[in-house]
Amino acid sequence: MFVVALTGGIGSGKSAAAHIFAKLGVPVTDVDVISHALTAANQPLIKDIEVNFGSEYITPEGALNRAAMRKLVFNDTAARSKLNAILHPAIYDEALLQLKTNQLHLSKSALYQILVVPLLFESPRYLPHINQILVIDCDEKTQIERVKQRSQLPEAEIINIIKAQTSRKKQLTLANDVIENNGNVEELREKILGIHQKYLNTCIVSKTT
């Protein structure tokens, strides 16, 4: 099972990149998507979150109040660690299940799969399951502008999120492949087409040697 971990800072374009890979027929498992599903209304983890943090972090519909929780955990390291202890094991288990399920359905046109892990370097438990690390990178100014447009978060809050993540310098050092994404989606697509072919070739060679 050849697995490419796709990562990068907030606003770098990970979701757009994952969407392009999916359009190319590559199976994609995204831990953010899993996280949202596990913290939707009336999911089992919601009770643990409410017990540990209080009802103010749960919406009236019974889902995680993501805005309230985000403000808390990016200003309180202990709270962030507590939340991670609740969420990360469940997210990890579901991610591995999806990877195994995808593997059963891989075809000749889908020789590898993508695992999107925004906090890959903060979550080393995923590293034994991946073969390659692809970092989607852009400059900090672009990150901030994209997140502002997407989420309408204040700039100070966005900067706090960026600071809480592994630095760009370290991500680039640890990456096997990097796609610079300061441009538009079409430019990103062209770059992904090239690296997609590289991964296909790698998988074909590994199967014939």
Secondary structure, 3 states (H helix, E strand, C coil): CCEEEEECCCCCCHHHHHHHHHHCCCCEEEHHHHHHHHCCCCCHHHHHHHHHHCHHHECCCCCECHHHHHHHHCCCHHHHHHHHHHHHHHHHHHHHHHHHHHHHCCCCCCCCEEEECCCHHHCHHHHHHCCEEEEEECCHHHHHHHHHHHHCCCHHHHHHHHHHCCCHHHHHHHCCEEEECCCCHHHHHHHHHHHHHHHHHHHHHHHHC
